């Protein structure tokens, strides 16, 4: 659980929203006393193992996957 001051929460609100959406609870304090808690509304929490698997999948998809077919460049299509 992350604890931040009201001033810091105001300055970095989008980062705190992202953290909450990723499953981290954020407590907001005023003068050192907790006054609010920012948590995700819905959706399953993604554990570290699943997050790592998603990261590996996205890396593989960006790289591409060779299915053994012909490789044709865009320029070659227009030369015909």
PyMOL Python script that loads the backbone (N, CA, C, O; Angstrom):
from pymol import cmd

cmd.read_pdbstr("""\
ATOM      1  N   UNK A   1       0.850  -1.168   0.000  1.00  0.00           N
ATOM      2  CA  UNK A   1       0.000   0.000   0.000  1.00  0.00           C
ATOM      3  C   UNK A   1       0.901   1.237   0.000  1.00  0.00           C
ATOM      4  O   UNK A   1       1.855   1.337   0.771  1.00  0.00           O
ATOM      5  N   UNK A   2       0.574   2.152  -0.868  1.00  0.00           N
ATOM      6  CA  UNK A   2       1.342   3.382  -1.023  1.00  0.00           C
ATOM      7  C   UNK A   2       0.640   4.506  -0.261  1.00  0.00           C
ATOM      8  O   UNK A   2      -0.587   4.607  -0.286  1.00  0.00           O
ATOM      9  N   UNK A   3       1.423   5.348   0.417  1.00  0.00           N
ATOM     10  CA  UNK A   3       0.874   6.487   1.151  1.00  0.00           C
ATOM     11  C   UNK A   3       1.472   7.767   0.583  1.00  0.00           C
ATOM     12  O   UNK A   3       2.691   7.886   0.453  1.00  0.00           O
ATOM     13  N   UNK A   4       0.606   8.728   0.243  1.00  0.00           N
ATOM     14  CA  UNK A   4       1.063  10.006  -0.307  1.00  0.00           C
ATOM     15  C   UNK A   4       0.298  11.150   0.363  1.00  0.00           C
ATOM     16  O   UNK A   4      -0.813  10.971   0.863  1.00  0.00           O
ATOM     17  N   UNK A   5       0.920  12.319   0.358  1.00  0.00           N
ATOM     18  CA  UNK A   5       0.250  13.500   0.905  1.00  0.00           C
ATOM     19  C   UNK A   5      -0.775  14.021  -0.105  1.00  0.00           C
ATOM     20  O   UNK A   5      -0.732  13.668  -1.283  1.00  0.00           O
ATOM     21  N   UNK A   6      -1.682  14.852   0.361  1.00  0.00           N
ATOM     22  CA  UNK A   6      -2.696  15.437  -0.524  1.00  0.00           C
ATOM     23  C   UNK A   6      -2.026  16.265  -1.616  1.00  0.00           C
ATOM     24  O   UNK A   6      -2.468  16.247  -2.764  1.00  0.00           O
ATOM     25  N   UNK A   7      -0.978  16.982  -1.274  1.00  0.00           N
ATOM     26  CA  UNK A   7      -0.256  17.796  -2.257  1.00  0.00           C
ATOM     27  C   UNK A   7       0.359  16.909  -3.343  1.00  0.00           C
ATOM     28  O   UNK A   7       0.239  17.197  -4.534  1.00  0.00           O
ATOM     29  N   UNK A   8       1.013  15.835  -2.919  1.00  0.00           N
ATOM     30  CA  UNK A   8       1.621  14.909  -3.884  1.00  0.00           C
ATOM     31  C   UNK A   8       0.557  14.230  -4.744  1.00  0.00           C
ATOM     32  O   UNK A   8       0.759  14.029  -5.941  1.00  0.00           O
ATOM     33  N   UNK A   9      -0.576  13.877  -4.136  1.00  0.00           N
ATOM     34  CA  UNK A   9      -1.670  13.253  -4.884  1.00  0.00           C
ATOM     35  C   UNK A   9      -2.198  14.203  -5.951  1.00  0.00           C
ATOM     36  O   UNK A   9      -2.521  13.781  -7.061  1.00  0.00           O
ATOM     37  N   UNK A  10      -2.283  15.481  -5.615  1.00  0.00           N
ATOM     38  CA  UNK A  10      -2.750  16.486  -6.565  1.00  0.00           C
ATOM     39  C   UNK A  10      -1.770  16.631  -7.729  1.00  0.00           C
ATOM     40  O   UNK A  10      -2.190  16.756  -8.880  1.00  0.00           O
ATOM     41  N   UNK A  11      -0.481  16.615  -7.441  1.00  0.00           N
ATOM     42  CA  UNK A  11       0.536  16.814  -8.470  1.00  0.00           C
ATOM     43  C   UNK A  11       0.723  15.590  -9.365  1.00  0.00           C
ATOM     44  O   UNK A  11       1.061  15.733 -10.540  1.00  0.00           O
ATOM     45  N   UNK A  12       0.508  14.394  -8.828  1.00  0.00           N
ATOM     46  CA  UNK A  12       0.781  13.161  -9.574  1.00  0.00           C
ATOM     47  C   UNK A  12      -0.463  12.278  -9.679  1.00  0.00           C
ATOM     48  O   UNK A  12      -0.373  11.055  -9.573  1.00  0.00           O
ATOM     49  N   UNK A  13      -1.609  12.898  -9.885  1.00  0.00           N
ATOM     50  CA  UNK A  13      -2.869  12.166  -9.876  1.00  0.00           C
ATOM     51  C   UNK A  13      -2.925  11.063 -10.932  1.00  0.00           C
ATOM     52  O   UNK A  13      -3.385   9.959 -10.642  1.00  0.00           O
ATOM     53  N   UNK A  14      -2.466  11.344 -12.146  1.00  0.00           N
ATOM     54  CA  UNK A  14      -2.552  10.331 -13.208  1.00  0.00           C
ATOM     55  C   UNK A  14      -1.697   9.118 -12.868  1.00  0.00           C
ATOM     56  O   UNK A  14      -2.096   7.990 -13.157  1.00  0.00           O
ATOM     57  N   UNK A  15      -0.535   9.321 -12.265  1.00  0.00           N
ATOM     58  CA  UNK A  15       0.311   8.184 -11.848  1.00  0.00           C
ATOM     59  C   UNK A  15      -0.383   7.355 -10.779  1.00  0.00           C
ATOM     60  O   UNK A  15      -0.328   6.125 -10.800  1.00  0.00           O
ATOM     61  N   UNK A  16      -1.036   8.036  -9.843  1.00  0.00           N
ATOM     62  CA  UNK A  16      -1.738   7.323  -8.781  1.00  0.00           C
ATOM     63  C   UNK A  16      -2.932   6.550  -9.327  1.00  0.00           C
ATOM     64  O   UNK A  16      -3.228   5.452  -8.856  1.00  0.00           O
ATOM     65  N   UNK A  17      -3.618   7.113 -10.316  1.00  0.00           N
ATOM     66  CA  UNK A  17      -4.725   6.391 -10.947  1.00  0.00           C
ATOM     67  C   UNK A  17      -4.229   5.129 -11.625  1.00  0.00           C
ATOM     68  O   UNK A  17      -4.864   4.078 -11.536  1.00  0.00           O
ATOM     69  N   UNK A  18      -3.095   5.233 -12.304  1.00  0.00           N
ATOM     70  CA  UNK A  18      -2.513   4.072 -12.967  1.00  0.00           C
ATOM     71  C   UNK A  18      -2.143   3.001 -11.946  1.00  0.00           C
ATOM     72  O   UNK A  18      -2.409   1.818 -12.156  1.00  0.00           O
ATOM     73  N   UNK A  19      -1.532   3.418 -10.847  1.00  0.00           N
ATOM     74  CA  UNK A  19      -1.155   2.474  -9.793  1.00  0.00           C
ATOM     75  C   UNK A  19      -2.391   1.778  -9.234  1.00  0.00           C
ATOM     76  O   UNK A  19      -2.380   0.566  -9.021  1.00  0.00           O
ATOM     77  N   UNK A  20      -3.452   2.538  -8.996  1.00  0.00           N
ATOM     78  CA  UNK A  20      -4.690   1.953  -8.476  1.00  0.00           C
ATOM     79  C   UNK A  20      -5.299   0.981  -9.480  1.00  0.00           C
ATOM     80  O   UNK A  20      -5.786  -0.084  -9.099  1.00  0.00           O
ATOM     81  N   UNK A  21      -5.273   1.341 -10.753  1.00  0.00           N
ATOM     82  CA  UNK A  21      -5.815   0.461 -11.790  1.00  0.00           C
ATOM     83  C   UNK A  21      -5.030  -0.841 -11.881  1.00  0.00           C
ATOM     84  O   UNK A  21      -5.580  -1.876 -12.258  1.00  0.00           O
ATOM     85  N   UNK A  22      -3.755  -0.792 -11.539  1.00  0.00           N
ATOM     86  CA  UNK A  22      -2.913  -1.986 -11.569  1.00  0.00           C
ATOM     87  C   UNK A  22      -3.015  -2.796 -10.278  1.00  0.00           C
ATOM     88  O   UNK A  22      -2.328  -3.806 -10.120  1.00  0.00           O
ATOM     89  N   UNK A  23      -3.872  -2.355  -9.356  1.00  0.00           N
ATOM     90  CA  UNK A  23      -4.127  -3.136  -8.153  1.00  0.00           C
ATOM     91  C   UNK A  23      -3.476  -2.629  -6.883  1.00  0.00           C
ATOM     92  O   UNK A  23      -3.647  -3.240  -5.827  1.00  0.00           O
ATOM     93  N   UNK A  24      -2.740  -1.543  -6.947  1.00  0.00           N
ATOM     94  CA  UNK A  24      -2.097  -1.006  -5.750  1.00  0.00           C
ATOM     95  C   UNK A  24      -3.043  -0.034  -5.042  1.00  0.00           C
ATOM     96  O   UNK A  24      -3.606   0.863  -5.668  1.00  0.00           O
ATOM     97  N   UNK A  25      -3.209  -0.222  -3.740  1.00  0.00           N
ATOM     98  CA  UNK A  25      -4.022   0.701  -2.956  1.00  0.00           C
ATOM     99  C   UNK A  25      -3.182   1.924  -2.602  1.00  0.00           C
ATOM    100  O   UNK A  25      -2.008   1.797  -2.253  1.00  0.00           O
ATOM    101  N   UNK A  26      -3.787   3.112  -2.693  1.00  0.00           N
ATOM    102  CA  UNK A  26      -3.085   4.362  -2.400  1.00  0.00           C
ATOM    103  C   UNK A  26      -3.851   5.105  -1.307  1.00  0.00           C
ATOM    104  O   UNK A  26      -5.033   5.410  -1.462  1.00  0.00           O
ATOM    105  N   UNK A  27      -3.168   5.390  -0.207  1.00  0.00           N
ATOM    106  CA  UNK A  27      -3.770   6.150   0.891  1.00  0.00           C
ATOM    107  C   UNK A  27      -3.298   7.591   0.774  1.00  0.00           C
ATOM    108  O   UNK A  27      -2.104   7.856   0.633  1.00  0.00           O
ATOM    109  N   UNK A  28      -4.249   8.520   0.834  1.00  0.00           N
ATOM    110  CA  UNK A  28      -3.948   9.946   0.736  1.00  0.00           C
ATOM    111  C   UNK A  28      -4.088  10.553   2.131  1.00  0.00           C
ATOM    112  O   UNK A  28      -5.097  10.365   2.811  1.00  0.00           O
ATOM    113  N   UNK A  29      -3.054  11.285   2.539  1.00  0.00           N
ATOM    114  CA  UNK A  29      -3.049  11.872   3.879  1.00  0.00           C
ATOM    115  C   UNK A  29      -3.117  13.392   3.826  1.00  0.00           C
ATOM    116  O   UNK A  29      -2.716  14.018   2.845  1.00  0.00           O
ATOM    117  N   UNK A  30      -3.635  13.969   4.909  1.00  0.00           N
ATOM    118  CA  UNK A  30      -3.624  15.419   5.094  1.00  0.00           C
ATOM    119  C   UNK A  30      -3.019  15.674   6.467  1.00  0.00           C
ATOM    120  O   UNK A  30      -3.541  15.225   7.488  1.00  0.00           O
ATOM    121  N   UNK A  31      -1.918  16.396   6.469  1.00  0.00           N
ATOM    122  CA  UNK A  31      -1.183  16.674   7.713  1.00  0.00           C
ATOM    123  C   UNK A  31      -0.817  15.384   8.445  1.00  0.00           C
ATOM    124  O   UNK A  31      -0.848  15.316   9.674  1.00  0.00           O
ATOM    125  N   UNK A  32      -0.467  14.355   7.655  1.00  0.00           N
ATOM    126  CA  UNK A  32      -0.010  13.095   8.228  1.00  0.00           C
ATOM    127  C   UNK A  32      -1.097  12.121   8.636  1.00  0.00           C
ATOM    128  O   UNK A  32      -0.795  11.007   9.063  1.00  0.00           O
ATOM    129  N   UNK A  33      -2.365  12.517   8.513  1.00  0.00           N
ATOM    130  CA  UNK A  33      -3.465  11.623   8.898  1.00  0.00           C
ATOM    131  C   UNK A  33      -4.178  11.122   7.644  1.00  0.00           C
ATOM    132  O   UNK A  33      -4.480  11.920   6.757  1.00  0.00           O
ATOM    133  N   UNK A  34      -4.453   9.826   7.550  1.00  0.00           N
ATOM    134  CA  UNK A  34      -5.144   9.283   6.378  1.00  0.00           C
ATOM    135  C   UNK A  34      -6.560   9.845   6.257  1.00  0.00           C
ATOM    136  O   UNK A  34      -7.316   9.872   7.228  1.00  0.00           O
ATOM    137  N   UNK A  35      -6.907  10.298   5.036  1.00  0.00           N
ATOM    138  CA  UNK A  35      -8.248  10.844   4.806  1.00  0.00           C
ATOM    139  C   UNK A  35      -8.969  10.161   3.646  1.00  0.00           C
ATOM    140  O   UNK A  35     -10.195  10.235   3.558  1.00  0.00           O
ATOM    141  N   UNK A  36      -8.237   9.502   2.764  1.00  0.00           N
ATOM    142  CA  UNK A  36      -8.885   8.859   1.615  1.00  0.00           C
ATOM    143  C   UNK A  36      -8.051   7.675   1.158  1.00  0.00           C
ATOM    144  O   UNK A  36      -6.852   7.589   1.424  1.00  0.00           O
ATOM    145  N   UNK A  37      -8.723   6.766   0.463  1.00  0.00           N
ATOM    146  CA  UNK A  37      -8.048   5.593  -0.083  1.00  0.00           C
ATOM    147  C   UNK A  37      -8.463   5.443  -1.540  1.00  0.00           C
ATOM    148  O   UNK A  37      -9.654   5.432  -1.853  1.00  0.00           O
ATOM    149  N   UNK A  38      -7.487   5.329  -2.427  1.00  0.00           N
ATOM    150  CA  UNK A  38      -7.728   5.189  -3.859  1.00  0.00           C
ATOM    151  C   UNK A  38      -7.495   3.722  -4.222  1.00  0.00           C
ATOM    152  O   UNK A  38      -6.387   3.207  -4.078  1.00  0.00           O
ATOM    153  N   UNK A  39      -8.561   3.049  -4.700  1.00  0.00           N
ATOM    154  CA  UNK A  39      -8.480   1.638  -5.068  1.00  0.00           C
ATOM    155  C   UNK A  39      -9.173   1.423  -6.406  1.00  0.00           C
ATOM    156  O   UNK A  39      -9.995   2.240  -6.820  1.00  0.00           O
ATOM    157  N   UNK A  40      -8.848   0.343  -7.074  1.00  0.00           N
ATOM    158  CA  UNK A  40      -9.498  -0.002  -8.333  1.00  0.00           C
ATOM    159  C   UNK A  40     -10.957  -0.364  -8.068  1.00  0.00           C
ATOM    160  O   UNK A  40     -11.274  -0.970  -7.045  1.00  0.00           O
ATOM    161  N   UNK A  41     -11.832   0.004  -8.983  1.00  0.00           N
ATOM    162  CA  UNK A  41     -13.256  -0.253  -8.813  1.00  0.00           C
ATOM    163  C   UNK A  41     -13.609  -1.691  -9.150  1.00  0.00           C
ATOM    164  O   UNK A  41     -14.277  -2.371  -8.371  1.00  0.00           O
ATOM    165  N   UNK A  42     -13.165  -2.151 -10.297  1.00  0.00           N
ATOM    166  CA  UNK A  42     -13.559  -3.491 -10.735  1.00  0.00           C
ATOM    167  C   UNK A  42     -12.426  -4.146 -11.500  1.00  0.00           C
ATOM    168  O   UNK A  42     -11.401  -3.532 -11.796  1.00  0.00           O
ATOM    169  N   UNK A  43     -12.644  -5.382 -11.801  1.00  0.00           N
ATOM    170  CA  UNK A  43     -11.667  -6.116 -12.585  1.00  0.00           C
ATOM    171  C   UNK A  43     -10.747  -6.933 -11.707  1.00  0.00           C
ATOM    172  O   UNK A  43     -10.474  -6.571 -10.562  1.00  0.00           O
ATOM    173  N   UNK A  44     -10.274  -8.035 -12.249  1.00  0.00           N
ATOM    174  CA  UNK A  44      -9.386  -8.888 -11.460  1.00  0.00           C
ATOM    175  C   UNK A  44      -8.009  -8.254 -11.280  1.00  0.00           C
ATOM    176  O   UNK A  44      -7.510  -7.555 -12.161  1.00  0.00           O
ATOM    177  N   UNK A  45      -7.428  -8.504 -10.157  1.00  0.00           N
ATOM    178  CA  UNK A  45      -6.067  -8.041  -9.918  1.00  0.00           C
ATOM    179  C   UNK A  45      -5.126  -8.984 -10.661  1.00  0.00           C
ATOM    180  O   UNK A  45      -5.268 -10.205 -10.586  1.00  0.00           O
ATOM    181  N   UNK A  46      -4.184  -8.417 -11.364  1.00  0.00           N
ATOM    182  CA  UNK A  46      -3.239  -9.219 -12.126  1.00  0.00           C
ATOM    183  C   UNK A  46      -1.993  -9.411 -11.280  1.00  0.00           C
ATOM    184  O   UNK A  46      -1.319  -8.446 -10.922  1.00  0.00           O
ATOM    185  N   UNK A  47      -1.691 -10.665 -10.964  1.00  0.00           N
ATOM    186  CA  UNK A  47      -0.505 -10.930 -10.157  1.00  0.00           C
ATOM    187  C   UNK A  47       0.755 -10.813 -11.007  1.00  0.00           C
ATOM    188  O   UNK A  47       0.684 -10.695 -12.231  1.00  0.00           O
ATOM    189  N   UNK A  48       1.898 -10.846 -10.350  1.00  0.00           N
ATOM    190  CA  UNK A  48       3.182 -10.633 -11.024  1.00  0.00           C
ATOM    191  C   UNK A  48       3.453 -11.689 -12.094  1.00  0.00           C
ATOM    192  O   UNK A  48       4.017 -11.379 -13.143  1.00  0.00           O
ATOM    193  N   UNK A  49       3.056 -12.924 -11.834  1.00  0.00           N
ATOM    194  CA  UNK A  49       3.293 -14.014 -12.793  1.00  0.00           C
ATOM    195  C   UNK A  49       2.512 -13.778 -14.085  1.00  0.00           C
ATOM    196  O   UNK A  49       3.044 -13.952 -15.182  1.00  0.00           O
ATOM    197  N   UNK A  50       1.262 -13.385 -13.948  1.00  0.00           N
ATOM    198  CA  UNK A  50       0.436 -13.122 -15.136  1.00  0.00           C
ATOM    199  C   UNK A  50       0.918 -11.878 -15.886  1.00  0.00           C
ATOM    200  O   UNK A  50       0.936 -11.864 -17.116  1.00  0.00           O
ATOM    201  N   UNK A  51       1.308 -10.832 -15.147  1.00  0.00           N
ATOM    202  CA  UNK A  51       1.816  -9.612 -15.762  1.00  0.00           C
ATOM    203  C   UNK A  51       3.081  -9.908 -16.573  1.00  0.00           C
ATOM    204  O   UNK A  51       3.269  -9.356 -17.657  1.00  0.00           O
ATOM    205  N   UNK A  52       3.955 -10.788 -16.042  1.00  0.00           N
ATOM    206  CA  UNK A  52       5.171 -11.175 -16.766  1.00  0.00           C
ATOM    207  C   UNK A  52       4.823 -11.944 -18.035  1.00  0.00           C
ATOM    208  O   UNK A  52       5.468 -11.760 -19.068  1.00  0.00           O
ATOM    209  N   UNK A  53       3.803 -12.810 -17.966  1.00  0.00           N
ATOM    210  CA  UNK A  53       3.386 -13.577 -19.140  1.00  0.00           C
ATOM    211  C   UNK A  53       2.827 -12.644 -20.220  1.00  0.00           C
ATOM    212  O   UNK A  53       3.100 -12.834 -21.405  1.00  0.00           O
ATOM    213  N   UNK A  54       2.057 -11.651 -19.818  1.00  0.00           N
ATOM    214  CA  UNK A  54       1.508 -10.679 -20.769  1.00  0.00           C
ATOM    215  C   UNK A  54       2.635  -9.891 -21.418  1.00  0.00           C
ATOM    216  O   UNK A  54       2.597  -9.619 -22.618  1.00  0.00           O
ATOM    217  N   UNK A  55       3.634  -9.525 -20.629  1.00  0.00           N
ATOM    218  CA  UNK A  55       4.776  -8.776 -21.149  1.00  0.00           C
ATOM    219  C   UNK A  55       5.538  -9.604 -22.190  1.00  0.00           C
ATOM    220  O   UNK A  55       5.922  -9.088 -23.239  1.00  0.00           O
ATOM    221  N   UNK A  56       5.756 -10.907 -21.890  1.00  0.00           N
ATOM    222  CA  UNK A  56       6.440 -11.787 -22.855  1.00  0.00           C
ATOM    223  C   UNK A  56       5.628 -11.931 -24.136  1.00  0.00           C
ATOM    224  O   UNK A  56       6.194 -11.913 -25.229  1.00  0.00           O
ATOM    225  N   UNK A  57       4.310 -12.073 -24.017  1.00  0.00           N
ATOM    226  CA  UNK A  57       3.447 -12.206 -25.181  1.00  0.00           C
ATOM    227  C   UNK A  57       3.497 -10.961 -26.045  1.00  0.00           C
ATOM    228  O   UNK A  57       3.617 -11.060 -27.266  1.00  0.00           O
ATOM    229  N   UNK A  58       3.407  -9.781 -25.427  1.00  0.00           N
ATOM    230  CA  UNK A  58       3.438  -8.540 -26.190  1.00  0.00           C
ATOM    231  C   UNK A  58       4.779  -8.366 -26.902  1.00  0.00           C
ATOM    232  O   UNK A  58       4.823  -7.875 -28.030  1.00  0.00           O
ATOM    233  N   UNK A  59       5.861  -8.764 -26.254  1.00  0.00           N
ATOM    234  CA  UNK A  59       7.189  -8.682 -26.871  1.00  0.00           C
ATOM    235  C   UNK A  59       7.240  -9.583 -28.104  1.00  0.00           C
ATOM    236  O   UNK A  59       7.755  -9.181 -29.147  1.00  0.00           O
ATOM    237  N   UNK A  60       6.706 -10.806 -27.983  1.00  0.00           N
ATOM    238  CA  UNK A  60       6.691 -11.741 -29.106  1.00  0.00           C
ATOM    239  C   UNK A  60       5.815 -11.211 -30.247  1.00  0.00           C
ATOM    240  O   UNK A  60       6.183 -11.329 -31.416  1.00  0.00           O
ATOM    241  N   UNK A  61       4.670 -10.634 -29.915  1.00  0.00           N
ATOM    242  CA  UNK A  61       3.770 -10.120 -30.950  1.00  0.00           C
ATOM    243  C   UNK A  61       4.383  -8.939 -31.691  1.00  0.00           C
ATOM    244  O   UNK A  61       4.201  -8.801 -32.901  1.00  0.00           O
ATOM    245  N   UNK A  62       5.111  -8.081 -30.968  1.00  0.00           N
ATOM    246  CA  UNK A  62       5.764  -6.940 -31.625  1.00  0.00           C
ATOM    247  C   UNK A  62       6.863  -7.409 -32.566  1.00  0.00           C
ATOM    248  O   UNK A  62       7.070  -6.834 -33.634  1.00  0.00           O
ATOM    249  N   UNK A  63       7.568  -8.467 -32.155  1.00  0.00           N
ATOM    250  CA  UNK A  63       8.652  -9.014 -32.974  1.00  0.00           C
ATOM    251  C   UNK A  63       8.090  -9.699 -34.214  1.00  0.00           C
ATOM    252  O   UNK A  63       8.694  -9.640 -35.284  1.00  0.00           O
ATOM    253  N   UNK A  64       6.960 -10.336 -34.078  1.00  0.00           N
ATOM    254  CA  UNK A  64       6.357 -11.075 -35.181  1.00  0.00           C
ATOM    255  C   UNK A  64       6.646 -12.557 -35.037  1.00  0.00           C
ATOM    256  O   UNK A  64       7.563 -12.956 -34.318  1.00  0.00           O
ATOM    257  N   UNK A  65       5.875 -13.352 -35.710  1.00  0.00           N
ATOM    258  CA  UNK A  65       6.017 -14.789 -35.620  1.00  0.00           C
ATOM    259  C   UNK A  65       6.011 -15.356 -37.026  1.00  0.00           C
ATOM    260  O   UNK A  65       5.039 -15.193 -37.763  1.00  0.00           O
ATOM    261  N   UNK A  66       7.086 -16.017 -37.398  1.00  0.00           N
ATOM    262  CA  UNK A  66       7.240 -16.555 -38.749  1.00  0.00           C
ATOM    263  C   UNK A  66       6.413 -17.828 -38.892  1.00  0.00           C
ATOM    264  O   UNK A  66       6.628 -18.799 -38.166  1.00  0.00           O
ATOM    265  N   UNK A  67       5.483 -17.823 -39.814  1.00  0.00           N
ATOM    266  CA  UNK A  67       4.651 -18.992 -40.074  1.00  0.00           C
ATOM    267  C   UNK A  67       5.159 -19.801 -41.258  1.00  0.00           C
ATOM    268  O   UNK A  67       4.499 -20.745 -41.692  1.00  0.00           O
ATOM    269  N   UNK A  68       6.331 -19.439 -41.785  1.00  0.00           N
ATOM    270  CA  UNK A  68       6.935 -20.193 -42.865  1.00  0.00           C
ATOM    271  C   UNK A  68       6.456 -19.803 -44.249  1.00  0.00           C
ATOM    272  O   UNK A  68       6.808 -20.469 -45.223  1.00  0.00           O
ATOM    273  N   UNK A  69       5.685 -18.775 -44.368  1.00  0.00           N
ATOM    274  CA  UNK A  69       5.159 -18.342 -45.657  1.00  0.00           C
ATOM    275  C   UNK A  69       6.114 -17.421 -46.382  1.00  0.00           C
ATOM    276  O   UNK A  69       7.219 -17.152 -45.911  1.00  0.00           O
ATOM    277  N   UNK A  70       5.680 -16.944 -47.522  1.00  0.00           N
ATOM    278  CA  UNK A  70       6.482 -16.006 -48.307  1.00  0.00           C
ATOM    279  C   UNK A  70       6.560 -14.668 -47.590  1.00  0.00           C
ATOM    280  O   UNK A  70       5.594 -14.212 -46.980  1.00  0.00           O
ATOM    281  N   UNK A  71       7.711 -14.063 -47.677  1.00  0.00           N
ATOM    282  CA  UNK A  71       7.870 -12.718 -47.129  1.00  0.00           C
ATOM    283  C   UNK A  71       7.892 -11.751 -48.302  1.00  0.00           C
ATOM    284  O   UNK A  71       8.815 -11.772 -49.116  1.00  0.00           O
ATOM    285  N   UNK A  72       6.896 -10.924 -48.383  1.00  0.00           N
ATOM    286  CA  UNK A  72       6.790  -9.965 -49.476  1.00  0.00           C
ATOM    287  C   UNK A  72       6.828  -8.569 -48.871  1.00  0.00           C
ATOM    288  O   UNK A  72       6.082  -8.254 -47.943  1.00  0.00           O
ATOM    289  N   UNK A  73       7.695  -7.756 -49.404  1.00  0.00           N
ATOM    290  CA  UNK A  73       7.776  -6.381 -48.941  1.00  0.00           C
ATOM    291  C   UNK A  73       6.704  -5.548 -49.625  1.00  0.00           C
ATOM    292  O   UNK A  73       6.253  -5.878 -50.722  1.00  0.00           O
ATOM    293  N   UNK A  74       6.310  -4.497 -48.988  1.00  0.00           N
ATOM    294  CA  UNK A  74       5.250  -3.631 -49.503  1.00  0.00           C
ATOM    295  C   UNK A  74       5.602  -3.103 -50.892  1.00  0.00           C
ATOM    296  O   UNK A  74       4.748  -3.051 -51.777  1.00  0.00           O
ATOM    297  N   UNK A  75       6.852  -2.715 -51.077  1.00  0.00           N
ATOM    298  CA  UNK A  75       7.281  -2.172 -52.361  1.00  0.00           C
ATOM    299  C   UNK A  75       7.136  -3.196 -53.479  1.00  0.00           C
ATOM    300  O   UNK A  75       6.832  -2.837 -54.616  1.00  0.00           O
ATOM    301  N   UNK A  76       7.353  -4.467 -53.161  1.00  0.00           N
ATOM    302  CA  UNK A  76       7.251  -5.526 -54.167  1.00  0.00           C
ATOM    303  C   UNK A  76       5.815  -5.699 -54.660  1.00  0.00           C
ATOM    304  O   UNK A  76       5.595  -6.078 -55.810  1.00  0.00           O
ATOM    305  N   UNK A  77       4.861  -5.428 -53.813  1.00  0.00           N
ATOM    306  CA  UNK A  77       3.464  -5.557 -54.222  1.00  0.00           C
ATOM    307  C   UNK A  77       3.107  -4.572 -55.324  1.00  0.00           C
ATOM    308  O   UNK A  77       2.316  -4.879 -56.217  1.00  0.00           O
ATOM    309  N   UNK A  78       3.696  -3.390 -55.251  1.00  0.00           N
ATOM    310  CA  UNK A  78       3.362  -2.335 -56.221  1.00  0.00           C
ATOM    311  C   UNK A  78       4.209  -2.400 -57.467  1.00  0.00           C
ATOM    312  O   UNK A  78       3.900  -1.727 -58.451  1.00  0.00           O
ATOM    313  N   UNK A  79       5.286  -3.201 -57.460  1.00  0.00           N
ATOM    314  CA  UNK A  79       6.136  -3.335 -58.638  1.00  0.00           C
ATOM    315  C   UNK A  79       5.524  -4.266 -59.674  1.00  0.00           C
ATOM    316  O   UNK A  79       5.921  -4.222 -60.838  1.00  0.00           O
ATOM    317  N   UNK A  80       4.590  -5.088 -59.298  1.00  0.00           N
ATOM    318  CA  UNK A  80       4.012  -6.087 -60.208  1.00  0.00           C
ATOM    319  C   UNK A  80       3.067  -5.481 -61.185  1.00  0.00           C
ATOM    320  O   UNK A  80       2.500  -6.189 -62.017  1.00  0.00           O
TER     321      UNK A  80
END
""", "prot")
cmd.dss("prot")
cmd.show_as("cartoon", "prot")
cmd.util.cbc("prot")
cmd.orient("prot")
